[in-house]
């Protein structure tokens, strides 16, 4: 994919243009998915494609590749492919819930602690904000470890699309 991004990005996005009409791109992907049923699980709905690792190789941290194919408005014989690679929606939602919950609880308890301190009482709850930051950093680190566990599968998904669209891996001319 033409604008590869580092594995360190959360849900890296990509966009590239390919010299095939939209319908041909979708047909290539459909045939590739059908031919590789044991390796990949793929779904095509209209012009949106979702690719997963097969269930036997899938683990909690396995990535999902989601993209769409659109007609290039400047040249109808070309297509624009846009998408993202990232954790499955359930994993992404769980981490967002963790961040939101810890952040809200930390800020709320810190405000309560400051209020207590201003009233001349014990402001021990002020320590909730630094504790929340530590918990958030721990969750972030856990997410990064999971991302590293899925790194090879991310490359597998990207290579599958490259093969379907007969693209070369960047740097392999």
Residue pairs with C-beta under 8 A, 6 or more apart in sequence:
1 14
1 16
1 81
1 158
1 161
1 162
1 167
1 170
2 14
2 16
2 17
2 170
3 14
3 15
3 16
4 14
4 170
5 12
5 13
5 14
6 12
7 147
7 148
7 151
7 154
8 144
8 147
10 86
10 143
10 147
11 84
11 85
11 86
11 87
11 92
12 84
12 85
12 86
13 82
13 83
13 84
14 67
14 81
14 82
14 83
14 84
14 85
15 80
15 81
15 82
15 83
16 80
16 81
17 72
17 78
17 79
17 80
17 81
18 25
18 78
18 79
18 80
18 81
18 165
18 167
19 77
19 78
20 28
20 77
20 78
20 79
20 165
21 71
21 76
21 77
21 78
21 79
22 47
22 69
22 70
22 71
22 79
25 69
25 79
25 81
25 165
26 44
26 47
26 49
26 69
28 164
28 165
28 166
29 42
29 44
29 49
29 69
29 161
29 164
29 165
30 44
31 164
32 160
32 163
32 164
33 40
33 42
33 44
33 51
36 160
38 54
39 54
39 160
40 51
40 52
40 53
40 54
40 157
40 160
41 51
41 52
41 53
41 54
41 55
42 49
42 50
42 51
42 52
43 49
43 50
47 68
47 69
47 70
48 66
48 67
48 68
49 65
49 66
49 67
49 68
49 69
49 83
50 64
50 65
50 66
51 64
51 65
51 66
51 157
51 160
51 161
52 58
52 62
52 64
52 65
52 88
53 62
53 63
53 153
53 156
53 157
57 153
59 149
59 150
60 91
60 146
61 87
61 91
61 146
61 147
61 149
61 150
62 88
62 150
62 153
63 85
63 86
63 87
63 88
63 150
63 153
63 154
63 157
64 85
64 86
64 87
64 88
64 89
64 157
65 83
65 84
65 85
65 154
65 157
65 158
65 161
66 83
66 84
66 85
66 86
67 81
67 82
67 83
67 84
67 161
68 81
68 82
68 83
69 79
69 80
69 81
70 79
70 80
70 81
70 82
71 78
71 79
71 80
72 78
72 79
72 80
81 161
81 165
85 154
85 157
85 158
86 92
87 95
87 146
87 147
87 150
91 146
95 139
95 143
98 139
99 136
99 139
102 132
102 135
102 136
102 139
103 132
103 136
105 128
105 132
106 128
106 129
106 131
106 132
106 133
106 135
106 136
107 129
107 132
108 128
109 125
109 128
109 129
109 132
110 125
110 126
110 127
110 128
110 129
110 132
112 125
112 128
113 123
113 124
113 125
113 126
113 127
113 128
114 123
114 126
116 122
116 123
116 124
116 125
117 123
117 126
159 169
161 167
162 168
162 169
